[in-house]
Amino acid sequence: MAKNENKIMVERETFVSKDKSYYSYFIKGTIRNKEVKIGIIPPDKGGYTVLDIVFDDAVSCELHAAPFEMKTDNGQVIKGNTYTVKSVDENGVEYECQVKPARTSDKTLLNMLLR
């Protein structure tokens, strides 16, 4: 699992599309002895610029999960997590960007990994 002292780390790697280089963001882990790679994306396309700033020159940054709970108008309770990638620069300034699993299957795998 991509953990650093029991912390889940979001990693990035470059890929090329239409002769331009981009980053993909992911979490590597092991669930029931199976290696998985969980895709992570920002909430909107502009978030990739924010992720570039958060990562700076790093290859990985820490994932933070914050539980939430809300009640719908019909009384149903919805529970889940919000996710943020964070880093701290040499001056102690914290940078962060909200992220989410890329696909429904990534959401399922991330929930399994967090258990």
Salt bridges, closest charged atoms under 4 A:
GLU13 OE2 - LYS37 NZ 2.75
ASP52 OD1 - ARG12 NH1 3.68
GLU62 OE1 - LYS7 NZ 3.71
GLU62 OE2 - HIS64 NE2 3.62
GLU69 OE1 - LYS79 NZ 3.86
GLU94 OE2 - LYS86 NZ 3.96
GLU96 OE1 - LYS86 NZ 3.86
ASP106 OD2 - ARG103 NH2 3.03
